[in-house]
Amino acid sequence: MKTVTFEKDGPDTIVRINGTIIGRLTGEEHQRKLQWRAGQDLDAEKVEAFDLGYGDSDRSENAVTRELKKAGFL
């Protein structure tokens, strides 16, 4: 099973799946976004599904994990 971890980096949070950085959460609480790491070979449909779900969420770390799972990353 894949695991999601979070690492604070100043005002941002680095998001990893199984130790590999996939992106960075930036912005303030209700405007947080996941900036996907450039150079990753990610399925565009999964990225779009995550972005839509996360945009409608409370933007918490729990929401990141839940939406990654729904989009098929986990």
C-alpha positions in Angstrom: 0.0 0.0 0.0 1.3 3.4 -0.9 1.7 6.0 1.8 1.4 9.8 1.7 3.6 11.9 3.9 3.8 15.6 4.5 6.8 17.8 5.3 6.6 21.4 6.4 8.9 23.7 4.3 8.4 27.2 5.5 4.8 28.3 4.7 4.4 25.4 2.2 4.1 21.6 2.7 5.9 19.0 0.6 3.7 16.1 -0.4 5.3 12.6 -1.0 3.9 9.3 -2.1 6.2 6.4 -0.9 9.0 8.9 -0.3 8.8 10.5 -3.8 7.9 14.2 -3.9 4.9 14.7 -6.1 4.2 18.3 -5.3 3.9 21.2 -2.9 0.9 22.6 -1.1 1.0 26.3 -1.4 -1.2 29.2 -0.4 -3.3 30.0 2.6 -5.9 27.6 4.2 -9.0 28.0 1.9 -6.9 28.8 -1.2 -4.3 26.0 -0.9 -3.3 24.3 -4.1 -1.1 21.4 -4.9 1.6 22.5 -7.3 2.6 19.3 -9.0 6.3 18.7 -9.3 7.6 19.3 -12.9 9.1 16.3 -14.7 6.8 13.7 -13.1 5.1 11.4 -15.5 1.7 11.6 -14.0 -1.6 10.7 -15.7 -3.3 13.9 -16.7 -6.8 12.5 -16.0 -5.7 11.6 -12.4 -4.2 15.0 -11.9 -7.4 16.7 -13.1 -9.6 14.4 -10.9 -7.4 15.3 -7.9 -7.5 19.0 -8.6 -11.3 19.1 -8.9 -11.9 17.1 -5.8 -9.3 19.0 -3.7 -10.7 22.3 -4.9 -14.1 21.3 -3.5 -12.6 20.1 -0.2 -11.6 21.8 3.1 -8.0 21.8 1.7 -6.6 19.8 4.7 -3.9 17.2 4.6 -6.6 14.6 5.1 -8.3 15.9 2.0 -5.1 15.5 0.1 -4.8 11.9 1.0 -8.5 11.2 0.4 -8.5 12.9 -3.1 -5.2 11.2 -4.1 -6.9 7.9 -3.3 -10.1 8.8 -5.2 -8.1 9.9 -8.2 -6.2 6.6 -8.3 -2.7 7.7 -7.1 -2.9 5.4 -4.1 
